[in-house]
Amino acid sequence: MTLFKFYQFTPEELQRLCWLRAVEWLGWPAFLSQPLLPILYIFYPVYWVLASLFVAGLLWLPFRYRFASLQLATLGAFWVRLKWVTIPIGTIVLLQQRRYSAVFVTLATPWLVGLLNIPGKVGTIELKFWNIANPREWTC
């Protein structure tokens, strides 16, 4: 089952979709964690949550090129939109707990995930180099 009717897209649009999903796939743990982090901040110390995210990204390194699924990546893109629900909820709960530093981290979650997404950044650089070197050979 696919989430998109791919026949409705032009080849350029399909290539852009594949490119975006490939970039997200390279940093899959950090990308998928965005809706979960604000909730985890409520129950665990912020530094443990961020350290765990960093370790998950490092553990993902050996697997990121061995398996890729456009359908899972597309589903993940929908999942990540939940961060716009969980971030405000997490912020309110943390304010009630008077954990102001955790509130700041919760509001900065999308930015922090980008910083901790080392595997995704390295992979993006690799994809950009490869795409520039062989633009006609890149397929999804």
C-alpha positions as CSV (number, residue, x, y, z in Angstrom):
1,M,0.0,0.0,0.0
2,T,1.4,3.4,-0.9
3,L,0.4,6.7,0.6
4,F,0.8,8.6,-2.7
5,K,-0.5,8.0,-6.2
6,F,2.8,8.3,-7.8
7,Y,1.4,8.4,-11.3
8,Q,0.1,11.9,-10.6
9,F,3.6,13.3,-10.2
10,T,6.1,14.5,-12.8
11,P,9.5,12.7,-12.9
12,E,11.1,15.9,-11.3
13,E,8.6,15.9,-8.4
14,L,9.2,12.2,-7.9
15,Q,12.9,12.7,-7.8
16,R,12.5,15.5,-5.3
17,L,10.3,13.3,-3.1
18,C,12.8,10.5,-3.2
19,W,15.6,12.9,-2.4
20,L,13.8,14.3,0.6
21,R,12.9,10.9,1.9
22,A,16.5,9.7,1.4
23,V,17.9,12.6,3.4
24,E,15.4,11.9,6.2
25,W,16.3,8.2,6.1
26,L,20.0,8.8,6.7
27,G,19.1,10.4,10.1
28,W,16.1,8.2,10.8
29,P,16.4,8.0,14.6
30,A,16.7,11.8,15.0
31,F,14.1,12.5,12.5
32,L,11.5,10.1,14.0
33,S,12.2,11.1,17.6
34,Q,10.9,14.7,17.2
35,P,7.3,13.9,18.4
36,L,8.6,11.7,21.2
37,L,11.2,14.0,22.7
38,P,8.9,16.5,24.4
39,I,7.1,13.6,26.1
40,L,10.3,11.9,27.2
41,Y,11.5,15.2,28.7
42,I,8.6,15.0,31.1
43,F,9.7,11.7,32.5
44,Y,13.5,11.6,32.1
45,P,16.3,14.2,32.5
46,V,16.8,16.1,29.3
47,Y,20.5,15.2,29.1
48,W,19.7,11.5,29.1
49,V,17.1,11.9,26.4
50,L,19.5,13.9,24.1
51,A,22.4,11.5,24.9
52,S,20.2,8.5,24.0
53,L,19.2,10.2,20.7
54,F,22.9,10.8,19.8
55,V,23.7,7.2,20.6
56,A,20.7,5.9,18.5
57,G,22.1,8.0,15.6
58,L,25.5,6.4,16.0
59,L,24.0,2.9,16.1
60,W,22.0,3.7,12.9
61,L,25.2,4.4,11.0
62,P,25.9,0.7,10.0
63,F,22.3,0.2,8.9
64,R,21.4,3.4,7.0
65,Y,22.6,2.1,3.6
66,R,21.6,-1.5,4.1
67,F,17.8,-1.0,4.1
68,A,15.8,1.9,2.7
69,S,12.0,2.0,2.3
70,L,10.3,4.9,0.6
71,Q,7.0,3.9,2.1
72,L,8.4,3.9,5.7
73,A,10.2,7.2,5.0
74,T,6.9,8.7,3.7
75,L,5.0,7.4,6.7
76,G,7.7,8.8,9.0
77,A,7.2,12.2,7.3
78,F,3.6,12.1,8.5
79,W,4.6,10.9,12.0
80,V,7.0,13.8,12.5
81,R,4.1,16.3,12.1
82,L,2.9,15.2,15.5
83,K,5.7,17.3,17.0
84,W,3.5,20.3,16.5
85,V,1.1,18.7,19.0
86,T,3.5,17.2,21.5
87,I,5.8,20.2,21.7
88,P,3.0,22.5,23.1
89,I,1.7,19.7,25.4
90,G,5.2,19.0,26.7
91,T,5.9,22.7,27.2
92,I,2.7,23.1,29.3
93,V,3.4,20.1,31.4
94,L,7.0,21.2,32.0
95,L,5.9,24.7,32.9
96,Q,3.6,23.2,35.5
97,Q,6.5,21.2,36.8
98,R,8.6,24.4,36.9
99,R,11.3,22.8,34.8
100,Y,12.2,25.9,32.9
101,S,15.4,24.7,31.3
102,A,13.4,21.6,30.0
103,V,10.8,24.0,28.6
104,F,13.5,25.8,26.6
105,V,14.9,22.5,25.3
106,T,11.4,21.4,24.4
107,L,10.7,24.5,22.4
108,A,14.1,24.1,20.7
109,T,13.6,20.4,19.9
110,P,13.4,20.7,16.1
111,W,16.7,22.8,16.1
112,L,18.4,20.4,18.6
113,V,17.4,17.4,16.5
114,G,19.1,19.0,13.6
115,L,22.3,19.5,15.6
116,L,22.3,15.9,16.9
117,N,21.6,14.4,13.5
118,I,25.3,13.8,12.7
119,P,24.6,10.6,10.6
120,G,22.0,12.5,8.6
121,K,24.3,15.4,7.9
122,V,27.2,13.2,6.9
123,G,24.8,11.2,4.6
124,T,23.3,14.4,3.1
125,I,26.8,15.6,2.2
126,E,27.5,12.2,0.6
127,L,24.2,12.3,-1.3
128,K,24.8,15.9,-2.5
129,F,28.2,14.9,-3.8
130,W,26.9,11.8,-5.5
131,N,24.0,13.7,-7.1
132,I,26.2,16.4,-8.4
133,A,28.7,13.9,-9.7
134,N,26.1,11.7,-11.4
135,P,22.8,13.6,-11.8
136,R,21.3,11.4,-14.4
137,E,22.1,8.1,-12.6
138,W,20.4,9.0,-9.3
139,T,17.1,7.0,-9.0
140,C,14.9,6.0,-6.2
